[in-house]
C-alpha cells in the first residue's frame, strides 16, 4: 500500500519530497487538500480537514497509517 500511495502522491505533487522526515512542513494548503481528496477517492474513505494534522502528515509512513486506520474504521 505504501508504494501505491507514494505513486499516487508523487504523480499529483511532483515537487514534494515524500522521503522527508518533515513532510508536513513542505506542504501548502492546496497540497494537503489534494492529498486528502485523492486518498479519499482512491480508498473510499472519508478524510476531512480534522485529519490534516502535522502528526498524520509528518511522513509518508504516517499518511499510510492514517489511510489504514480509516479503512479499519470503515470496516467496523
C-alpha positions, 0 to 999 in steps of 0.5 A: 500500500505504501508504494501505491500511495507514494505513486499516487502522491508523487504523480499529483505533487511532483515537487514534494519530497515524500522521503522527508522526515518533515513532510508536513512542513513542505506542504501548502494548503492546496497540497494537503487538500489534494492529498486528502481528496485523492486518498479519499477517492482512491480508498473510499474513505472519508478524510476531512480537514480534522485529519490534516494534522502535522502528526498524520502528515509528518511522513509518508509512513504516517499518511499510510497509517492514517489511510489504514486506520480509516479503512479499519474504521470503515470496516467496523 
